[in-house]
Amino acid sequence: MLLVLLGFAAVAVPSFFAFQFIVNSTVAQLGTLFAEKQVLYDRHRGLGSLIREVSLAETLSGSQAIRDWAHDEDDPVLRRRGIGELEHYRRHFADGSYFFVVGTSGNYYFNDASNAYAGDQYRYTLDPAKHDDAWYYSTLALAEGCHLNVNNDANLRVTKVWMNCVIREGKNVLGVLGTGIDLSSFIQEVVNIPQKGVTSMFVDRQGMIQAHRDEQLVSLANFEDDPDSKRSLFSLVSGPGDTETLKRLMDDVTAESVLADSAFVTLDGKETLVGVGYLDKLGWYNVTFMDIDTIIDRRMFAPIGLLIAAMMGLIAIVFVLVFKRQVLDRLAALENVVHHARRGNYGPALAMGDSRQDEIGRLSAALTEMAVSVDDNTRQLEARVRERTVELERLAFKDGQTGLLNRRGLAAAHARSAGGGPFGVVLFDIDRFKQINDSHGHAAGDAVILAMARRLEAVTGADGACARWGGDEFIIFVPHCTAEGLRDLTKAVMSALIDEAIVLPDGGLLPASVSIGACLADTGDKLDVAAAMADAALYSAKQAGRGRTVIFDRDMARTGQHVA
């Protein structure tokens, strides 16, 4: 008993420091979990409507009617179609308003929820020299897609977010369109939530603060504020390397490797836990600073420490008693049995076998049976895992709906024949496939996809490889191909795909129509490069009226399209 107590005393001091370390680690872990959960909570709370608005604005920016009008603003027919498209979406925007700036002229078109400018949507022409128009020219410098311009009125306590969607065609800017939404109530709900030790805010991609309980920190003009100004997230931290830590967290969540990430930084001279999440549809980061000592009171661990100390003393006593009874006494009895056995007296051994020795035997037998069972189950599980792994590897290269190769499978086929000479790529999609779904239903669309896949398999041949490139697009890869062979293949593909009508699930017949783009790639060309050239040819085929084949060559932009 004394030796056991001395042993416990010898480990008491390091155990105390270990307990302190465990407490600190637990607090950090709990704080990290709390931070990431808080970030995810803020990320998903109340943002559905704003994300919906961004999605609507993105869809509108891709409208062909808008793009056609931007190409020829003065054409009355294109103007009427473009205005009609804007008015159609206006009724679905939560704010009931829209704006559209034509890139070539700078003309600004607008209508609001009351339809006050019906028939007179043109309002004015933007001027680069005007400060109020700077938002537009700053937006043009951004990439294609929708970007947020936050307008915060501290006096009225109203935050308006404008979604500016840049419309580009190649390097040419066709215009900027979008809508706005009032986020005042949402921001007040999120950043002013009365949580002790918690400060939430929203920042943009440059780290400029877009929403904060301290209105003086809110960036009122995010196109002009300098990232080093007091309205920047990075100006709030003061520790060495804190700026790089925040940028790393923002990069991690932007790359979608994690939904939320956290780390410790110095805020107002105190170590503070910061959690960061990314609102991909908005281009914002929700940032939450948490004072761990305020959120988690370390005194709550004191009863645990006292309980552990009491348990250690009790365990020492119980350990000695149990060890004496189950080990020392049993060893003494076993030693006595051995001494009797040496003298030829096996009575004690038989008596021990009837009691404790028999119990040990049953335990040993049970453990043996368990080991055999576990080994057998392990072998079966490993076999199943191997079978499943083979199946998953096969599925990783196949399209689930058609059974054709997917992009990864086609890339593998291309890699196997790399360096084998020029190769051909034939890319096609089904003309007006959306209309088929809309008119005949998605079951009919699936039937068309499957029919095209089967016909494509039949015409590809053993040397080539065919794959579903995505949606209603299919692709054929032909190694060791020549220009004449490529032309013959495109003719054979077109004939195989459209010669017979497709039987729909309801028994009806649907004439097939496809547009084909093809290219002959050089030895060493990447598959993505060849696919891009074939896609350019496919685009030309569709522009030329669909239902035809265009073969791409590298002088296409200078000499014109080669239509087969």
N, C-alpha and C positions, 0 to 999 in steps of 0.2 A: 504493500500500500504506500509506504514511504517513497520507494523508488518511482512508482507511478506518479505520485504527487510532485516529486522533484522534476520528473520529466515534463509534466504539464507546466510547472513553473518556468522551466528552461525555455519553453516555447511561448510563454505568455507575452514577453516583450515584443518579439517579432510578430506575434499574432496580433498585438494591438496595432502595430503599424500596418500590418496586412489588412486588418479590419478598416483602418482609416482609408487605405488605398481602395478597398472594395466599396466603401461608402462613396468616395469621390467618383470612382468609376461608375457606380450605379446611378449617382446623381447625373453624371454626364450622359450616360446611356438613356436614362429617363428623359432628360432634357432634350437629347437629340431626337428621340421618338416623338416627344411632344412637339418639338419644332417642326419636324417633317409632317406630322399629322396636322398641325396648325396651318402649314403652308398649303397642304392638299385641301384642307377645309376651305381656306380663303380662295383657293384656285377654282374650286367647283361651285362655291356659293354664289348664287345670283347672277352668274355670267352667261347663262343660257341665251338670254335675249340678245346680248351684245354679240356673241358668237354667231347667232342666227343672222344678225344684220351684216356682219362681215361676210358670211357665206353668200347672202343675197347679193351684196355688192360685187363679190368676186364673180358670181354667175352672170350678173349684168355686164361686167366688163368684158366677158368673153362672148357677148352677143354679136352675131354676124351683122345684124341690122345696124348696130352702133358703129362697128368697124367700117362698114360700107359707107355710112354717112360721113364718118371722119375723113375718108378718102376723097369725097366730093361733097363738101358741105353745102354748096349752092344748088345741088340737084333737088328739085322739089319732091320727087318721089322718094328719094333716099332720106330727105329731111323728115317727110311725113312718117316714114317707117321708124326712123330713129326716135322721133318725139313720141310716137306711139309706144315703142318699147320702154322708154323712160317712164311714161305715164302708167304703163302696166305695172312696173315694179314699184312706182311710188305708192300705189294702193296697198302694197305688201310691206313696205318699210314701216317700222314702228313710229318713226318720226313723221312719216307722211310727206317727206321732202326728198329732193335729189338735186344734184348739180352735175353739169357736164361741161368741161372745157375742151374745145377742139384744138388739137396741137398745132395745126398749121396757121390758124388765125388768132388764137387766144380768146375767141368768143366764149362768153360765160352764159350758160343756160341754167335756169333754175325754176323750180315750182315748189310750193309748200303744201302743208296739210289742208289748207282751206281752198286749194286750187285757185289762188288769187291771180296767177299768171297764165291761166289757160289761154292758149292761142298766142301768147306773147312771152314765151319762155326765155327768149334772148334778153339778157339784162344789161350787159356791158362787155367791153373788151379789156382783158387784163393788160397791165402796163408793167414792164420789168422795173421801171423807175419808182413805182409806188410801193411804199412799205407794206401796205395792207395786202398786196398781191405777192409778197415774198414767199408765202407758203407754197404757192403753185410751182414756182421755179426751183424751190428747194426740193419739192416732191419729185420733179423731173430727174433729179440727180440720183434718185433711189432706184432699186431694181424693180422689175415688173412684179405686179401683185398689189395688194392692198396695204396701206400704211396709215398709222393713226396720227392725227394732229389734234392735240388736246388743247382746248380753250377753257381756262378756269377763271371765272369771275368771282374774286374773293369778296367783293361787296355784296353781290347778290347770292353768294354761296351756291352757285350753279356751275357744274362742270359739264361741258359739252365736248363730245368726242366725234371728230369728223373722220370718216373712213375714206381715204384718198386712194383710189385704185388706178395705177398707171397702166395704160393700154399701149403695148408696143407691138410692132410688126418688124421682126429683125432688130435693127438698131434704130429704127424710126419710131418716134413717139406719136401715136395717133391722138392721144388726149388723156385726160384725167377725169374720172367720174366717181361719185360716191354719195353718201348720205351721212346723217348725224344722229346721235342719240344722247339723251340726257342721263348722265351717270351719277348725278348728285346724290340721290337717295341711296344708291348701292354703295358709293364710296363712303358716305357717312356711316352706313351700317357696318362696313368692314373696318375702316381705319379708326373709327371712334368707338369701337367695341370696348366696354369697360372691363378689360382683363388686367389684373394686377401683374405688373412686371412684363407686359407684352406690348410692343409697339409694332403695328403693321403699316405697310406702305406699298405703293405700286411705283415701279420705275420703268423707263423705256429701255431700248437696246443700248443707248449711250449712257445709261445710268442716271438720266435726269428724272427727278422725282415728279410723278404725275398725280399722286394722291397721298396726303399725309395729314395727320390731325393738326399739325402746325401749318397753317395756310401760307405762312411766309416762306416755307421750304418748297412749295409747289412751283414747278416750272410752268410759267404762264405762256411761254412761247418756246416750245421745245426745238424749234429750228434755229434759235438764236443763242440760247444759253450755252455757255462754255462748260464742258465736262468737269472743269476744275472749280466751278462756281459753288456757292453755298447751297444751291439747289440740286447738287449732285449727290448721289448715294455715297460716293467715295469720300466726300468731304465730311461725312459723319464719323468715320473711323479714324483713329489716330495711331494705332500700333504699327510697328515695322512689318511690312509685308501684308498688311490688311487689305490694301487695294488689290494686290495680286490674288489674295484669297477670295475676295468677292468676285473678281473677274473669272477665276477658275470655277467657282460655284455656278456662275451664270453660263459659262461655256459648257459645263457638265449637263445642266438641265436643258440647255438649248440643243445639245447633241442627242437628246432623248435617251441617253444611257440610263438615266434615272428620272423619275418624276419630280423628286425633291431631294435637295442635298443641304447639308448644314456643316458649320465649322465655328470655331471660337475666334472672335475678334475683340479689339479694344474699343469700347464706346464710352465716352465721357470718363476716361481713365479707369474703367472697370472691365474686366473680362466678361464678355457677353456672347451668348450663343445666337448665331444668325442662321435662319433657314431661308432658302431661295427656291422658288418654283417658277416655271415658265408657262405663260399663256400663249401658246403658239399661234392661235388664230388672231391674237391682238398685238403680238409683238411686245408684250409687257412682261415684267417679272414681278411676282408678288414676294416681298421681302418682309420677314418678321424677325425683330430683335427681341430676345428673351433674357431677362435677368434670372439666372438659374437659382441663385440664393433666395430670391423673392418668391419664385414659383414653388421651389421644393425646400422645405425647412429641414435642415440636417438633424435637428433635435429629435425628429421622429425615429431616427435610428438608434437612439440611446437605449430604449427598452430592449431592442434586439441585442445590443452589446451585453447588457446585464443578463439577459436570458442565456446568451451563449456562455458567459462565465459560469452561471449556475449549472448549466447543462454539462459543462466540462467537469466540474466537481462531482456531480452525480454520476457521470459516465466513468470517472476514475474509480469510484467505489464499486459500481456495478461491474466494471471491467475486471477488477481484481477478483470479485466473488465468482463471476461467470468463468473467468479463466481458471480459477482454482478448481471449480466443480467440473467443468467440461473438458479441461486439458490436464491439469496437474493430477487430480484424483484419478482420472482415467488412465494416465500414463503409469501411475503407481500400481493400479490394479493390473494393467497390462504387464508391467515388470514382474509382479507377483505370479501371473499366469506363466510367463516365460520361465521363471525359476522353477515352478512346479512341473512344467513340461520337460525341463532338463532332467528332472529326477524321474520322469516317466509317469507323472500324475497328470492326466488330461482332464480330470473332473472340473477344475476351475475354468479351463478353456471352453468346455462344453457349456458350463453355466453362463459364461460370458457370451457365448454364441447365442444363447436363448434370450438374452436381454439386449444389452447395448451393442454387442457385436453384430447381432442380427439386424439392428436398426442401421448400422453403418453399411452392412451388406445391401440392404434395400436401397439406401441412398446412392451407393456406388452403382448399383444396377440401373436405378432411375437415371443417373447422370449419363451412363453409357448409352442407354436407349435414347436419351435426349440428343446426345452427340451424333448418333447414327441418323436419327430423324432430321436433325439440322443439316448434316452433310448431304443427305438425300435431297432435302428441299432446296439446299443451295445449288446443287447440281442442276435440278430441274429449272430453278429460276435463271441460272446462267444460260441454259439452253434457250429458254424463252426470250431472254434479253437478246441473245445472238440472233434469233429468228426475227425478233421485232426490229433490231437494228438493221438487218438486211432489208426488211420491208420498208422501213423509214428511208433508208438510202435510195431504194427504188422510187418511192413516192416523191422524194426530194427533186427528182429529175423529170417527173411526169405531171401533166395537167390533170387535175382531179376530175374534171367534167368530161373531157374528150379522150383522155388516155394518150394524147400526143405528148411530145416533149414540151417542157416549159422553157423559160429563158435560160435557166441554169443548165438544163439538159442540152439545149442547143449550143450553149457556150462550151460545154464539155466535148460535143461532137466537133466543133470548130477547133478546139485545142488539140484534139487527137490528129487532125489533118494539117496542123500548122506547118508551114514551110513546104507544103506539097504542090505549090504552084497556084496560079490564079483560081479563084473560086467564085461561084455565082450565088447571089441572094435574090430571092423572089418574095416580095412582100405584098399581100393583098388584104383588103377588108371588104366586108359585105356592104353593098350600097344601100343607104337608107335603112340601116338595121334598126335604128330607133323607131322608125315608122312601122316596121314589122312588129316590134313589141307593142307599140301603141295600138295598132289596128287589130292584131291577131292574138295578143297576149304573150306573156313571157314564156309560156309553155311552147308556143310556136317558135319564139326566138331560140329557145334551147334546141328544138328540133332542127332548125336551120343550122345552128352551130355544129351539131353532131353530124348532120348530113355533109356539110362542107369538110369536116374533119375526115370523114370516111373517104370522100372523093379525093381529098388531098393525099391521103395515105396511098390510095391506089395509083396515083399518077407520079408520086415522088421517085419510086424506084429504090433498089437496094443500096445504091451508092450514096444517095442523098439522105438528108434528114429533114423532117418537117416538124414544126412546133406551133403551139398557140402563143402568139406574141403578146396577147392581151386583149380582153374584150372580144370584139369581132375581127381582130387582126390575126392573120396566120402568116407563117414565114417558111420558106424552103431554103436549105443550105445545100449547095452542090459543089463538092470538091473537084479539082482538076477540070474546070469548066472553060469552055471557049466562048467567044462572042456568038458564033453560029449556034452552038449548043444551048446557050442561054436563050436566044431568040426562039429556038424550037421548043424549049421547055416552057416558056411563057405561053406560047400558042397552045401547047398540050394542056397546060394548067387551065387556061381560060376555057378551052373546049370541055374539059372534064367537069368544070365547076358549073357551067351554065347550060350545057346541052339538054339536061333533063330538069323538069320542074321538081320542086321539093314537096313531098307529101307531108302535110301538117297533121297534128294529132287528131283534128276533127275530120280528117279525110280529104280536105281541100288541097288544091295544088297551088304552089306559089312559084312563079318564075324566078329563077336565080339571076342575080346581077352582082358582079364584083368589079372592083377597080384594082389594077395590078401595077406595082412599081418594081423594077428590077435593076440590078447593077452587076457589073463584072468587077470584082475587087482584085487587087494585085496581091502577089505573094507577100505575106507578112502583115497585110492589113488586119486591123482588129475587127472583130465581129460588129461592135457598136458603130464603127466608122462605116462599114459596108451597109449596115441596117439603116443608118442615117441617110446614106445616099439613096438607098431604095425607097425610104420614106419620102425623100424629096421628089423622087419620080412618081410615087403614089399620089402625093399632093398635086403634082402637075396633071396626073390622070383625072383626078377628081375635078380640078379646075377646068379641065377641057370637056367636062360633061359626064364623067363617070362611065362605067361599062367599057373600059378600054385599058390598054397596056402602054406604059411609058417605060423605056429603058434608059437609065441614066448613063451619061458619059461625063468625063471631067471637063469637057468644053461646052457643056450644056448651057451655062449662063451666057456664053459668047455667041454660040452658033444657033441656039434655039433648041426646042424640044424635039426629041426623036420618038415619034409615036408609031407603034406597031399596029 
